[in-house]
Amino acid sequence: MLFNSLHFALFFPVVTTLYFLLPHRHRLWMLLLASCYFYMALVPKYILILFFLIAVDYTAGLLIERAPPEKRRLYLLCSLLANVLVLSIFKYFNFINANVGGVIEALGGRWSLPNLNIILPIGLSFHTFQSISYVIEVYRGRQKAERNLGKYALYVLFYPQLVAGPIERPQNLLHQFDEPHRFDYARVTDGLKLMVWGLFKKVVIADRLAVAVDLVYNNPTSYSGWPLVVATYFFAIQIYCDFSGYTDMARGAAQVMGFRMMENFRAPYLATSIGEFWRRWHISLSSWFRDYVYIPMGGNQVPRWRWYANLMAVFLLSGLWHGASWTFVIWGGLHGLRSMMTAINTMERRTSTNSVGPP
């Protein structure tokens, strides 16, 4: 189910009304059932993938918390492997298969493994990352393992953030399911305004600009000069309004019921550097890569060459996360290269400053 659909226009008021009418002890289960219905409105059988990941990571969290130190890492790795394997099969198998086959055939061999004829489950990249964050936080001791399977399942399945984020952290969302949210007129109207603003950005701006962008980008050799320039600027506005608009609708829907979700966009096109841009654009994803990939690799607290390698690795992974094609990998590599150049310039300025002695 998509937010900009008639189906959701009927779903949202019914679920929200039930949420406030039901006693607090029944709200969690109602939201869980509603979230399952929300997800199953697209491809019903794909709910089994989420059930599998929920079972794996819920169990992993309990095992990690109870296990002796020497086994904690094993349970963490098993959980990570399950999540990455599911994501790889549904999102990256055909990309990997095509590239492996191309290399083997270029070397004179034969490759006959067929591609999988499957549709990528909607939001899979988001809820696998959200599940991974839970297990890692339990492993690090920053989050207690959740005993209530229903509450953990809702953490993964919570319908506002199920399709396109934000990618929440367990410390922010899990405890909110225990809070007895009451109807608050100001909060509800603010949430509805945020939903309307998000819908406006998605339907009125992004979808309208997409018509002009697709006209040019689907046949670029027929255009030159200003049409290509205008289409490129329109595309930048389109993807921002599309993604941030959908996030605003998610945050607004959650806010109406009393849930606080993290901000995901903060005027990114006003940034003055690549680093600042990524602190403003898709904040939940960029902070995820920072906390669970960049810092564990050593961040900038390593020899200079490793710092540059860490920056490049994170941006290459970020590009691959956005899409299973070389265009996204190259896009990530360009951002990584720019970040490396910025880091080099920063280090050179520091060295130059430190080398200047007192007068």
C-alpha positions in Angstrom: 0.0 0.0 0.0 1.3 3.5 -0.9 0.5 6.7 1.0 -0.6 8.4 -2.2 -3.4 5.9 -2.9 -7.1 5.7 -2.4 -6.5 2.5 -0.4 -4.5 4.4 2.2 -7.0 7.2 2.3 -9.4 4.7 3.6 -6.9 2.7 5.7 -5.5 5.7 7.6 -8.6 7.1 9.3 -9.9 3.6 10.2 -6.6 2.6 11.9 -6.1 5.9 13.6 -9.7 5.9 14.9 -9.3 2.4 16.2 -6.0 3.3 17.8 -7.6 6.0 20.0 -10.8 4.1 20.7 -9.1 0.9 21.9 -7.6 0.5 25.4 -3.8 0.8 25.5 -3.3 -2.9 26.1 -4.9 -3.7 22.7 -3.3 -1.0 20.6 -0.1 -2.9 19.9 -1.8 -5.9 18.5 -4.2 -3.7 16.4 -1.2 -1.8 15.0 0.6 -5.0 14.3 -2.3 -6.5 12.4 -2.9 -3.2 10.5 0.8 -3.0 9.6 0.7 -6.6 8.2 -2.4 -5.7 6.2 -0.6 -2.6 4.9 2.3 -4.6 3.7 0.3 -7.5 2.3 -1.8 -5.1 0.2 1.0 -5.2 -2.5 2.4 -8.8 -2.6 0.9 -10.8 0.3 3.3 -13.7 0.3 6.3 -11.4 0.9 5.1 -10.9 4.5 6.8 -14.3 5.0 10.2 -12.7 4.4 9.6 -10.2 7.2 8.3 -13.0 9.5 11.5 -14.9 8.8 13.8 -11.9 9.6 11.7 -11.0 12.7 12.1 -14.6 14.0 15.8 -14.6 13.3 16.6 -11.2 14.8 14.3 -11.5 17.8 16.0 -14.9 18.7 19.4 -13.4 18.0 18.8 -10.5 20.4 17.8 -12.9 23.2 20.8 -15.2 22.6 23.3 -12.4 22.4 22.1 -10.9 25.7 22.3 -14.2 27.5 25.4 -15.6 25.8 28.9 -15.6 27.2 31.3 -13.2 25.5 32.9 -15.9 23.2 29.5 -16.7 21.6 28.0 -13.2 21.3 29.8 -12.5 18.2 28.8 -15.8 16.6 25.1 -15.0 17.2 25.6 -11.5 15.8 27.3 -12.8 12.7 24.5 -15.4 12.1 21.9 -12.6 12.3 23.8 -10.3 10.0 24.3 -13.2 7.5 20.6 -14.0 7.5 19.7 -10.3 6.8 22.4 -9.8 4.1 21.5 -13.1 2.5 17.8 -12.2 2.1 18.7 -8.8 0.8 21.3 -10.3 -1.6 18.9 -12.9 -3.0 16.0 -10.5 -3.7 17.9 -7.3 -4.6 21.4 -8.2 -5.8 21.3 -11.8 -7.1 20.6 -10.9 -10.7 23.3 -8.1 -10.6 25.9 -10.4 -9.2 24.9 -13.3 -11.5 25.1 -11.1 -14.6 28.6 -9.7 -13.7 30.0 -13.1 -12.7 28.7 -14.6 -15.9 30.1 -11.7 -18.0 33.6 -12.2 -16.5 33.6 -16.0 -17.0 32.4 -15.7 -20.6 35.0 -13.0 -21.3 37.6 -15.5 -20.1 36.3 -18.1 -22.5 34.1 -20.1 -20.1 30.4 -20.7 -20.0 27.9 -19.5 -17.5 24.3 -20.9 -17.6 22.9 -19.9 -14.2 19.6 -18.1 -15.0 18.5 -14.9 -13.3 15.7 -15.0 -10.7 12.3 -13.9 -12.0 11.2 -12.2 -8.8 10.0 -8.7 -7.8 12.0 -6.9 -5.1 9.9 -6.8 -1.9 9.0 -3.2 -1.3 11.0 -1.6 1.5 13.3 -4.6 2.0 16.4 -2.4 2.1 14.8 -0.3 4.9 13.5 -2.9 7.2 16.6 -5.2 6.9 18.8 -2.2 8.0 16.4 -1.4 10.8 16.5 -5.1 12.0 20.3 -5.0 11.8 20.5 -1.9 13.9 18.5 -3.6 16.7 20.8 -6.7 16.8 23.9 -4.5 16.8 22.6 -2.3 19.6 21.8 -5.3 21.7 25.3 -6.7 21.0 26.9 -3.4 22.0 24.8 -3.4 25.2 23.0 -0.2 24.3 19.6 -1.9 24.0 18.0 -4.6 26.1 16.8 -7.5 24.1 13.0 -7.2 23.6 11.1 -10.1 25.2 7.7 -9.3 23.7 7.7 -10.8 20.2 4.7 -8.7 19.2 6.4 -5.5 20.2 9.6 -6.4 18.3 7.6 -7.4 15.3 5.8 -4.0 15.3 9.2 -2.3 15.5 10.0 -3.9 12.2 6.6 -3.8 10.6 5.3 -0.4 11.9 3.4 0.8 8.9 4.4 4.5 8.6 8.1 3.7 8.1 7.7 0.3 6.5 8.0 1.3 2.8 10.6 4.1 2.7 11.8 4.8 6.2 13.1 6.6 8.1 15.3 3.8 9.3 14.6 3.9 13.0 16.8 2.8 15.9 15.4 0.6 18.7 16.2 3.2 21.4 14.0 5.7 19.7 11.0 3.6 18.7 10.6 0.5 20.8 9.8 2.3 24.1 7.1 4.4 22.4 4.9 1.3 21.9 4.6 1.3 25.7 3.5 4.9 26.0 -0.3 5.5 26.5 -0.7 8.1 23.7 -3.8 10.2 24.1 -5.6 12.3 21.6 -4.1 15.7 21.4 -5.7 18.2 19.1 -2.5 20.3 18.4 -0.4 17.2 17.8 -2.9 15.6 15.5 -3.4 18.7 13.4 0.4 19.2 13.2 0.7 15.6 12.0 -2.0 16.0 9.5 -0.4 19.2 8.1 2.8 17.4 7.7 1.1 14.6 5.8 -0.7 17.1 3.5 2.6 18.9 2.9 4.3 15.6 2.1 1.5 14.6 -0.2 1.8 18.0 -2.0 5.5 17.5 -2.5 5.0 14.0 -3.8 1.9 14.4 -6.0 1.9 18.0 -7.1 5.6 18.7 -7.4 7.5 15.4 -7.9 5.0 13.6 -10.0 4.5 16.6 -12.3 8.2 17.2 -12.8 8.6 13.5 -13.5 6.6 14.0 -16.7 9.1 16.5 -18.1 12.1 14.6 -16.8 11.0 11.3 -18.3 10.3 13.0 -21.6 14.0 14.1 -21.9 15.8 11.3 -20.1 14.0 8.5 -21.9 15.3 9.9 -25.2 18.4 12.0 -24.4 19.8 11.9 -27.9 16.9 14.0 -29.2 17.7 16.9 -26.9 20.6 19.1 -26.3 21.5 22.3 -24.4 18.9 23.9 -22.2 16.4 21.0 -22.3 19.0 18.7 -20.8 20.0 21.3 -18.2 16.4 22.0 -17.2 15.6 18.3 -17.0 18.6 17.7 -14.8 17.6 20.5 -12.4 14.0 19.2 -12.5 15.2 15.7 -11.7 17.1 17.0 -8.6 13.9 18.7 -7.3 11.8 15.6 -8.3 13.8 13.1 -6.3 14.0 15.4 -3.3 10.2 16.1 -3.2 9.4 12.4 -4.0 11.6 11.0 -1.2 11.2 13.7 1.4 7.5 14.0 0.7 7.0 10.3 1.3 9.0 10.6 4.6 6.9 13.6 5.7 3.7 11.5 5.2 5.3 8.7 7.2 6.3 11.0 10.1 3.0 12.8 10.0 1.0 9.6 10.1 3.0 8.4 13.1 2.7 11.8 14.8 -1.0 11.8 14.6 -1.0 8.7 16.9 1.7 10.1 19.1 4.8 8.5 17.8 8.0 10.5 17.2 10.1 9.5 14.2 13.5 10.9 13.3 13.9 13.7 10.8 15.2 12.4 7.5 15.8 15.6 5.4 17.0 19.0 6.5 17.2 21.3 3.5 20.0 19.2 1.9 20.3 21.4 -1.2 21.4 24.3 1.0 24.5 22.4 2.0 27.9 23.9 1.2 29.9 20.7 1.0 29.5 17.0 0.3 29.9 16.2 4.0 27.2 18.6 5.0 24.9 17.4 2.2 25.0 13.9 3.6 24.3 15.2 7.1 21.1 16.7 5.7 20.0 14.1 3.0 18.5 10.8 4.1 19.8 11.3 7.6 18.6 8.0 8.9 20.6 6.1 6.2 23.8 8.3 6.3 23.9 8.0 10.1 23.3 4.3 9.8 26.4 3.9 7.6 28.3 6.1 9.9 27.5 4.2 13.1 27.5 0.7 11.8 30.1 0.7 9.0 32.3 3.8 9.0 33.1 4.0 12.8 33.6 0.2 13.2 36.1 0.3 10.4 38.0 2.9 12.3 36.5 6.1 10.9 39.2 8.8 10.8 41.0 7.4 13.8 43.3 5.3 11.6 46.3 5.8 9.4 45.5 8.3 6.6 45.3 5.8 3.8 42.8 3.7 5.8 40.7 6.8 6.5 40.5 7.4 2.7 39.7 3.8 2.1 37.0 3.9 4.8 35.3 6.9 3.1 35.4 5.2 -0.3 34.1 1.9 1.0 31.1 3.6 2.8 30.1 5.6 -0.3 30.4 2.5 -2.6 28.2 0.6 -0.2 25.8 3.5 -0.1 25.6 3.6 -3.8 25.0 -0.2 -4.0 22.3 0.2 -1.4 20.4 2.6 -3.6 20.3 0.2 -6.5 21.8 -2.9 -7.9 23.6 -1.5 -11.0 26.9 -0.1 -11.9 25.5 3.4 -12.3 24.7 3.5 -8.6 28.1 2.1 -7.7 29.8 4.8 -9.9 27.5 7.4 -8.3 28.7 6.3 -4.8 32.3 6.2 -6.0 32.1 9.8 -7.2 30.8 10.9 -3.8 33.5 8.9 -2.2 36.2 10.4 -4.4 34.9 13.9 -3.6 34.9 13.1 0.2 38.5 11.7 -0.1 39.6 14.9 -1.8 38.0 17.0 0.9 39.7 14.9 3.6 43.1 15.3 1.8 42.6 19.1 1.6 41.6 19.2 5.3 44.7 17.2 6.3 47.0 19.4 4.2 45.5 22.6 5.7 46.1 21.2 9.2 49.7 20.2 8.4 50.4 23.6 6.9 48.9 25.3 10.0 50.8 23.1 12.4 54.1 23.7 10.5 54.0 27.4 11.1 56.1 28.2 14.2 55.7 31.2 16.6 56.9 34.5 15.3 
